[in-house]
Amino acid sequence: LFCYLHRSTAHVTIGFQRGGDFEDPDGLLEGTGKAMRHITLKGADDVDRKASGITALLQQAVRP
């Protein structure tokens, strides 16, 4: 597991099992756990605005 997606009526969450270890220069990751972190996306504009940061986080997630 390198990430998960969860949808609700108000938003989509992208979660990262090792997100606490990631570099996050855009400050997208939320959460306070030791390892797990997530991003909340509330619409298409949110996805567009955060796209490059999401890509960078996904690239870190698939590294061993």
C-alpha positions in Angstrom: 0.0 0.0 0.0 1.5 3.3 -1.0 -1.6 5.4 -0.9 -5.4 5.2 -0.6 -8.3 7.2 -1.9 -11.5 7.8 0.1 -14.5 9.7 -1.2 -17.3 11.4 0.7 -20.1 13.7 -0.5 -18.0 16.8 0.4 -14.4 15.8 -0.6 -11.9 13.2 -1.7 -9.0 12.2 0.6 -5.6 10.9 -0.7 -3.8 9.2 2.2 -0.2 8.0 2.4 0.9 5.2 4.7 4.4 6.8 5.1 3.4 10.4 4.7 5.0 11.5 7.9 8.4 10.7 6.3 7.7 12.7 3.1 9.1 16.1 2.1 6.1 18.4 1.8 7.3 21.9 0.6 3.8 22.9 -0.5 2.3 22.0 3.0 -0.4 19.8 1.5 -0.2 16.9 4.0 -2.6 16.9 7.0 -2.6 14.8 10.1 -0.7 14.3 13.3 0.0 10.6 13.4 3.6 9.2 13.4 3.3 7.8 9.9 0.0 8.4 8.2 -0.8 11.7 6.4 -3.5 12.8 4.0 -4.6 15.5 1.5 -8.2 16.7 1.3 -9.5 17.8 -2.1 -12.7 19.7 -2.1 -13.2 20.2 -5.8 -11.7 20.4 -9.3 -10.1 23.8 -8.5 -8.4 22.2 -5.4 -7.0 19.4 -7.6 -5.7 21.8 -10.2 -4.1 24.0 -7.6 -2.4 21.1 -5.7 -1.6 18.9 -8.8 2.2 19.4 -8.8 2.4 18.8 -5.0 0.3 15.7 -5.3 2.5 14.4 -8.1 5.6 15.0 -5.9 4.0 13.1 -3.0 3.0 10.2 -5.1 6.5 9.9 -6.5 7.8 9.7 -2.9 5.2 7.1 -2.0 6.2 4.6 -4.7 9.9 4.7 -3.8 11.0 1.7 -1.7 
